[in-house]
């Protein structure tokens, strides 16, 4: 499967490789962050802010909130290409 996906990026007959293969998502890249509602600060791991870059923000939100109380944690999603927060 990886070879099939990779082969869509290189086509000797084309001057420019296509931006996306048929098996890739057309969704935009998002940044997903977890915030503590009590303090308003971003969740940190070893002092670095936790940021998940993804094309599937719904799955990232579910992963970040898994096992956490939603009353205490907030997830913010920002579209990197438009700069808007969802």
MARROKE-289652 format. One record per residue: residue number from 1; residue in three letters; z, x, y of N, C-alpha, C, O in turn. Coordinates in Angstrom, 3 decimals. Each point is the difference from the previous one (the first is absolute). Layout:
BEGIN
REC   i  aa      n_w      n_u      n_v     ca_w     ca_u     ca_v      c_w      c_u      c_v      o_w      o_u      o_v
REC NUM ALA        Z        X        Y        Z        X        Y        Z        X        Y        Z        X        Y
...
END
This chain:
BEGIN
REC   i  aa      n_w      n_u      n_v     ca_w     ca_u     ca_v      c_w      c_u      c_v      o_w      o_u      o_v
REC   1 UNK    0.000    0.815   -1.191    0.000   -0.815    1.191    0.000    0.858    1.255   -0.670   -0.341    0.974
REC   2 UNK    1.394    1.429   -0.976    0.025    0.877    1.160   -1.384    0.593    0.240   -0.443    0.090    1.145
REC   3 UNK   -0.231    0.309   -2.194   -1.330    0.573    0.148   -0.970   -1.017    0.575   -0.860    0.360    0.804
REC   4 UNK    0.977   -1.613   -1.194   -0.883   -1.030    0.531    0.255   -0.215    1.480   -0.941   -0.140    0.781
REC   5 UNK    2.216    0.112   -0.389    0.330   -0.189    1.408   -0.464    1.196    0.820   -0.582   -0.170    1.072
REC   6 UNK    0.833    1.367   -1.564   -0.381    1.203    0.738   -1.514    0.112    0.119   -0.505    0.494    1.008
REC   7 UNK   -0.224   -0.943   -2.021   -1.449    0.139    0.040   -0.637   -0.861    1.084   -1.130    0.275    0.404
REC   8 UNK    1.818   -1.311    0.080   -0.570   -0.836    1.051    0.006    0.709    1.347   -0.694   -0.429    0.922
REC   9 UNK    1.466    1.509   -0.789    0.076    0.704    1.268   -1.110    1.044    0.161   -0.335    0.369    1.125
REC  10 UNK   -0.223    0.097   -2.205   -1.037    1.010    0.097   -1.297   -0.552   -0.567   -0.112   -0.264   -1.197
REC  11 UNK   -0.849    0.099    2.062   -1.306   -0.483   -0.412   -1.028    0.959    0.585   -0.215   -0.008    1.212
REC  12 UNK   -0.426    0.835   -2.037   -0.931    0.999    0.524   -1.166   -0.600    0.785   -0.629    0.694    0.799
REC  13 UNK    0.339   -1.965   -1.017   -1.112   -0.637    0.696    0.342   -0.436    1.410   -0.893   -0.376    0.759
REC  14 UNK    2.165    0.417   -0.389    0.415   -0.433    1.332    0.437    1.196    0.832    0.602    0.943   -0.513
REC  15 UNK   -0.911   -0.993    1.799    0.411    1.078    0.891    1.501   -0.058    0.273    0.649    1.037    0.128
REC  16 UNK   -0.096   -2.253   -0.038    1.412   -0.182    0.282    0.609   -0.810   -1.138   -0.555   -1.021   -0.406
REC  17 UNK    1.693    1.474   -0.107    0.680   -0.728   -1.069    0.578   -1.299    0.550    0.413   -0.034    1.159
REC  18 UNK   -0.371   -1.030   -1.947    0.577   -1.252    0.476    1.485    0.163    0.297    0.673    0.826   -0.618
REC  19 UNK   -0.163   -1.609    1.561    1.401    0.089    0.383    0.927   -0.455   -1.117    1.080    0.568   -0.165
REC  20 UNK   -1.476   -1.588   -0.612    0.868   -0.521   -1.029   -0.808   -0.345   -1.237   -1.129   -0.481    0.101
REC  21 UNK    1.703    0.725   -1.257   -0.636   -0.368   -1.254    0.259   -1.457   -0.317    0.842   -0.627    0.642
REC  22 UNK   -1.546    0.074   -1.617    0.158   -1.411   -0.327    1.359   -0.341   -0.596    0.385   -1.169   -0.007
REC  23 UNK    0.347    2.150   -0.488    1.303   -0.291   -0.601    1.142    0.157    0.989    1.151   -0.236   -0.369
REC  24 UNK   -1.417    0.623    1.603    1.059    0.221    0.977    0.192   -1.229    0.879   -0.925   -0.791    0.189
REC  25 UNK    2.112    0.640    0.338    0.354   -1.119    0.856   -0.610    0.172    1.388   -0.194    1.121    0.471
REC  26 UNK   -0.103   -2.240    0.173   -0.533    0.040    1.358    1.097   -0.241    1.036   -0.294   -0.120    1.190
REC  27 UNK    1.547    0.048   -1.624    1.104   -0.241    0.920    0.283    1.238    0.837   -0.300    1.125   -0.401
REC  28 UNK    0.877   -1.351    1.555    0.343    1.096    0.903    1.275    0.695   -0.445    0.815   -0.571   -0.724
REC  29 UNK   -0.655    1.794    1.160    1.200    0.763   -0.317    1.140   -0.445    0.909   -0.184   -0.177    1.204
REC  30 UNK    1.352    0.000   -1.791    1.186   -0.433    0.733    1.130    0.999   -0.212    0.043    0.716   -1.001
REC  31 UNK    0.863   -0.688    1.961    1.245    0.755   -0.130    1.110   -1.024   -0.182    0.111   -0.942    0.785
REC  32 UNK    0.709    1.120   -1.813    1.080   -0.931   -0.304    1.317    0.761    0.101    0.165    1.063   -0.598
REC  33 UNK    0.785   -1.633    1.375    1.300    0.651    0.193    1.123   -0.979   -0.278   -0.134   -1.203    0.226
REC  34 UNK    1.237    1.730   -0.715    1.190   -0.772   -0.321    1.049    0.252    1.076    0.299    1.151    0.318
REC  35 UNK    0.267   -2.232    0.251    0.995    0.112    1.061    1.303   -0.672   -0.418   -0.010   -1.044   -0.651
REC  36 UNK    1.119    1.649    1.028    1.324   -0.568   -0.227    0.265   -0.999    1.121    0.030    0.384    1.169
REC  37 UNK    0.162   -1.654   -1.505    0.226   -1.039    1.015    1.320    0.205    0.748    0.130   -0.416    1.151
REC  38 UNK    0.850    1.057   -1.800    1.308    0.194    0.633   -0.064    1.020    1.126    0.677   -0.159    1.016
REC  39 UNK   -1.477    1.196   -1.181   -0.071    1.066    1.009   -1.318   -0.007    0.779   -0.074    0.534    1.106
REC  40 UNK   -0.957   -1.136   -1.682   -1.310   -0.006    0.633   -0.771    1.294   -0.210   -1.086    0.174    0.553
REC  41 UNK    1.639    0.733   -1.348   -0.662    1.290   -0.205   -0.815   -0.004   -1.291    0.267   -0.754   -0.936
REC  42 UNK   -1.264    1.621    0.927   -0.880    0.134   -1.154    0.767    0.653   -1.151    0.872    0.840    0.217
REC  43 UNK   -1.210   -1.239   -1.436    0.626    0.593   -1.190   -0.492    1.440   -0.129   -1.190    0.276    0.150
REC  44 UNK    2.114    0.630   -0.427   -0.336    1.422   -0.116    0.363    0.526   -1.378    0.972   -0.443   -0.611
REC  45 UNK   -1.754    1.379    0.137    0.279    0.699   -1.244    0.046    1.489    0.330   -0.989    0.575    0.453
REC  46 UNK    2.142    0.040   -0.682    0.220    1.407    0.344   -0.349    0.297    1.462   -0.532    1.065    0.314
REC  47 UNK    0.834   -2.005    0.563   -0.205    0.181    1.427   -1.380   -0.379    0.517   -0.196   -0.086    1.212
REC  48 UNK   -0.764   -0.143   -2.103   -1.359   -0.358    0.420   -0.208   -1.507   -0.114    0.387   -0.614   -0.994
REC  49 UNK   -0.995    0.030    2.010   -0.275   -1.433   -0.009   -0.941   -0.345   -1.153   -0.997    0.686   -0.228
REC  50 UNK    1.327   -1.755   -0.494   -0.820   -0.449   -1.119   -1.171   -0.824    0.539    0.196   -1.051    0.610
REC  51 UNK   -1.404    1.538   -0.842   -1.223   -0.716    0.388   -0.915   -0.019   -1.217   -0.283    1.040   -0.593
REC  52 UNK   -0.174   -2.234    0.227   -0.929   -0.145   -1.109   -1.365   -0.341    0.588   -0.136   -0.994    0.712
REC  53 UNK   -0.868    1.806   -1.002   -1.364   -0.269    0.429   -0.722   -0.658   -1.169   -0.026    0.542   -1.105
REC  54 UNK   -0.560   -1.710    1.350   -0.567   -0.775   -1.094   -1.144   -0.895    0.473   -0.129   -0.305    1.185
REC  55 UNK   -0.691   -0.101   -2.143   -1.015   -1.019    0.245    0.426   -1.338   -0.609   -0.737   -0.984    0.067
REC  56 UNK    1.923    0.960   -0.656    0.557   -1.211   -0.590    1.419   -0.200    0.531    0.966    0.292   -0.706
REC  57 UNK   -0.825   -0.786    1.938    1.327   -0.104    0.604    0.924   -0.970   -0.722    1.215    0.199   -0.001
REC  58 UNK   -1.767   -1.252   -0.617    0.847   -0.952   -0.705    0.738    0.683   -1.157    1.189   -0.241   -0.209
REC  59 UNK   -1.886    1.082   -0.530    0.628    0.725   -1.108    1.026    1.003    0.514    1.055    0.171   -0.612
REC  60 UNK   -1.348    0.490    1.722    0.938    0.970    0.569    1.273   -0.692    0.478    1.099    0.520   -0.190
REC  61 UNK   -1.245   -1.693    0.811    1.162   -0.759    0.456    0.862   -0.399   -1.192    1.223    0.134    0.037
REC  62 UNK   -1.864   -0.623   -1.088    0.744   -0.395   -1.201    0.741    1.195   -0.600    1.152   -0.129   -0.416
REC  63 UNK   -1.799    1.274    0.370    0.640    1.206   -0.543    1.187    0.441    0.847    1.048    0.358   -0.538
REC  64 UNK   -1.207   -0.382    1.861    1.082    0.458    0.876    1.201   -0.937   -0.027    1.139    0.452    0.117
REC  65 UNK   -1.379   -1.754   -0.270    1.100   -0.958   -0.002    0.606   -0.231   -1.386    1.017   -0.681   -0.126
REC  66 UNK   -1.635    1.242   -0.904    0.516   -0.195   -1.357    1.424    0.545   -0.117    0.254    1.174    0.268
REC  67 UNK    0.665   -2.047   -0.674    1.398    0.390   -0.164    0.790    0.057    1.298    1.167    0.394   -0.009
REC  68 UNK   -1.780   -0.780    1.128    0.688    0.022    1.295    0.208   -1.439    0.492   -0.784   -0.895   -0.314
REC  69 UNK    1.839    0.697    1.079    0.298   -1.302    0.587   -0.895   -0.194    1.225    0.131    0.747    0.969
REC  70 UNK   -1.046   -1.741   -0.986   -0.894   -0.222    1.150    0.743   -0.369    1.287   -0.555    0.122    1.092
REC  71 UNK    1.798   -0.570   -1.216    0.786   -0.290    1.199    0.417    1.285    0.715    0.318   -0.020    1.189
REC  72 UNK   -0.322    1.135   -1.921    0.411    1.278    0.582   -1.167    0.917    0.318    0.146    0.941    0.781
REC  73 UNK   -1.302   -1.202   -1.375   -1.159    0.879    0.157   -1.208   -0.758    0.519   -0.229   -1.152   -0.369
REC  74 UNK   -0.537    1.801    1.224   -1.221   -0.566    0.574   -1.143    0.984   -0.238    0.174    1.211    0.137
REC  75 UNK   -1.324   -1.732   -0.489   -1.176    0.842   -0.196   -0.990   -0.308    1.110   -0.278   -1.162    0.298
REC  76 UNK   -0.250    2.215    0.309   -1.015   -0.159    1.059   -1.293    0.651   -0.455   -0.006    1.118   -0.514
REC  77 UNK   -1.098   -1.844    0.713   -1.319    0.468   -0.403   -0.840    0.179    1.257   -0.112   -0.919    0.811
REC  78 UNK   -0.480    2.101   -0.649   -0.871    0.285    1.137   -1.390    0.342   -0.507   -0.159    0.824   -0.900
REC  79 UNK   -0.844   -1.462    1.484   -1.394    0.296   -0.336   -0.382    1.276    0.744    0.008    0.017    1.231
REC  80 UNK   -0.340    1.046   -1.952   -0.269    1.294    0.635   -1.303    0.024    0.785   -0.130    0.775    0.947
REC  81 UNK   -0.832   -1.602   -1.317   -1.293    0.046    0.672   -0.010   -0.799    1.299   -0.767    0.319    0.909
REC  82 UNK    1.612   -1.360   -0.802    0.040   -0.756    1.235    1.250    0.283    0.812    0.060   -0.296    1.193
REC  83 UNK    0.952    0.882   -1.861    1.244    0.300    0.675    0.904   -1.207    0.146    1.026    0.089    0.674
REC  84 UNK   -1.377   -1.235   -1.293    0.808   -1.219    0.114    1.012   -0.076   -1.125   -0.263    0.423   -1.126
REC  85 UNK    1.419   -0.968    1.446    1.036   -0.229   -1.003   -0.159   -1.415   -0.532   -0.254   -0.937    0.757
REC  86 UNK    0.407    0.796   -2.077   -0.129   -1.319   -0.637    1.359   -0.583   -0.225    0.117   -1.107   -0.525
END
